[in-house]
Amino acid sequence: MDPITCITNRRSIRAFQDKPVSQDLLREIIATACWSPSYKNSQPWQVLVVSGEKKEGLSQMMVDLLDNGTPPEPDLPAPESWPEAEQARIDYLMAKRRELTGMDLTDPSVVARAKKANFCFYGAPHAIYLYQDSSLSSWSLFDLGLFAQSLMLAAHAKGLGTVPQGFVTDYSQAIKKYLDISEHNRLVLGLSVGYPDMTAPANGYRTERSPMEEIVSFVE
Ligand SMILES: Cc1cc2nc3c(=O)[nH]c(=O)nc-3n(C[C@H](O)[C@H](O)[C@H](O)COP(=O)(O)O)c2cc1C
């Protein structure tokens, strides 16, 4: 797959085939992502692949915490508000989802259901957590974002599907304890990984992008 097609065809995958990915292939996509650039080549990324019973136990733990009403405590707090342009794009996505699925994501019971689907990694056979030392600067968060995109593109090029998930860091303290990740790290992102089920309605919607004119200027 050529890189331009890989970038423009990737999409978040939220339904997976019941088929594990070999450890060799998982290692290959992670090794590819390690070629991402980083500030002074500091490579501020740590990766944990969670599969099998450990993943099932993690999903159950997050579902139980939600059902118990435990307040989320992600290491990277969710934004409380957005500037106008970004908020308008979010509103557009929510309206589109409501139109296609009938699900109203302002309804707390719908949000709880959506969170549980996230916590179960949308049925994917593997979860990948990205984390780093909490003392690292914002530049290292930026670097980890580059790593995440490389990982998703490498996976896509190999026929795998992924979805980046902020939600699966909601209970960061409990998750780090369960996964034996030292407390001085921040959990930045989780991803579901597996072979996509492209017949599933959950994978039917392709998000759009705002016209490029909204974001680019040229000066000479
Ligand atoms: C940092 C980050 C966090 C995200 N968190 C979630 C999440 O918790 N659950 C989810 O289903 N999708 C999540 N997404 C996926 C976005 O909704 C998705 O990337 C966006 O709608 C664009 O769609 P696309 O990835 O199909 O191009 C997240 C994406 C990013 C980059």
The ligand as an SDF file (V2000), in Angstrom:
LIG
                    3D

 31 33  0  0  0  0  0  0  0  0999 V2000
   -6.5270   10.9630   21.2070 C   0  0  0  0  0  0  0  0  0  0  0  0
   -7.7490   10.2610   20.6600 C   0  0  0  0  0  0  0  0  0  0  0  0
   -8.6710    9.7100   21.5300 C   0  0  0  0  0  0  0  0  0  0  0  0
   -9.7710    9.0160   21.0270 C   0  0  0  0  0  0  0  0  0  0  0  0
  -10.6190    8.3820   21.9070 N   0  0  0  0  0  0  0  0  0  0  0  0
  -11.5930    7.5850   21.4210 C   0  0  0  0  0  0  0  0  0  0  0  0
  -12.3510    6.7740   22.3110 C   0  0  0  0  0  0  0  0  0  0  0  0
  -12.1790    6.7890   23.5350 O   0  0  0  0  0  0  0  0  0  0  0  0
  -13.2700    5.9420   21.7720 N   0  0  0  0  0  0  0  0  0  0  0  0
  -13.4720    5.8550   20.4170 C   0  0  0  0  0  0  0  0  0  0  0  0
  -14.3260    5.0720   19.9920 O   0  0  0  0  0  0  0  0  0  0  0  0
  -12.7840    6.6210   19.5570 N   0  0  0  0  0  0  0  0  0  0  0  0
  -11.8370    7.4620   20.0110 C   0  0  0  0  0  0  0  0  0  0  0  0
  -11.0500    8.1860   19.1450 N   0  0  0  0  0  0  0  0  0  0  0  0
  -11.2650    8.0710   17.6950 C   0  0  0  0  0  0  0  0  0  0  0  0
  -11.8420    9.3300   17.0730 C   0  0  0  0  0  0  0  0  0  0  0  0
  -13.2210    9.4260   17.3670 O   0  0  0  0  0  0  0  0  0  0  0  0
  -11.6120    9.2590   15.5520 C   0  0  0  0  0  0  0  0  0  0  0  0
  -10.2320    9.2290   15.3110 O   0  0  0  0  0  0  0  0  0  0  0  0
  -12.2270   10.4660   14.8270 C   0  0  0  0  0  0  0  0  0  0  0  0
  -13.6300   10.4770   14.9510 O   0  0  0  0  0  0  0  0  0  0  0  0
  -11.8530   10.4440   13.3280 C   0  0  0  0  0  0  0  0  0  0  0  0
  -12.2850    9.2260   12.7440 O   0  0  0  0  0  0  0  0  0  0  0  0
  -11.2840    8.2290   12.0160 P   0  0  0  0  0  0  0  0  0  0  0  0
  -10.2440    7.7790   13.0300 O   0  0  0  0  0  0  0  0  0  0  0  0
  -12.1380    7.0850   11.5610 O   0  0  0  0  0  0  0  0  0  0  0  0
  -10.6310    8.9590   10.8760 O   0  0  0  0  0  0  0  0  0  0  0  0
   -9.9780    8.9110   19.6220 C   0  0  0  0  0  0  0  0  0  0  0  0
   -9.0360    9.4990   18.7520 C   0  0  0  0  0  0  0  0  0  0  0  0
   -7.9260   10.1320   19.2590 C   0  0  0  0  0  0  0  0  0  0  0  0
   -6.9060   10.6900   18.2890 C   0  0  0  0  0  0  0  0  0  0  0  0
  1  2  1  0
  2  3  1  0
  2 30  2  0
  3  4  2  0
  4  5  1  0
  4 28  1  0
  5  6  2  0
  6  7  1  0
  6 13  1  0
  7  8  2  0
  7  9  1  0
  9 10  1  0
 10 11  2  0
 10 12  1  0
 12 13  2  0
 13 14  1  0
 14 15  1  0
 14 28  1  0
 15 16  1  0
 16 17  1  0
 16 18  1  0
 18 19  1  0
 18 20  1  0
 20 21  1  0
 20 22  1  0
 22 23  1  0
 23 24  1  0
 24 25  2  0
 24 26  1  0
 24 27  1  0
 28 29  2  0
 29 30  1  0
 30 31  1  0
M  END
$$$$
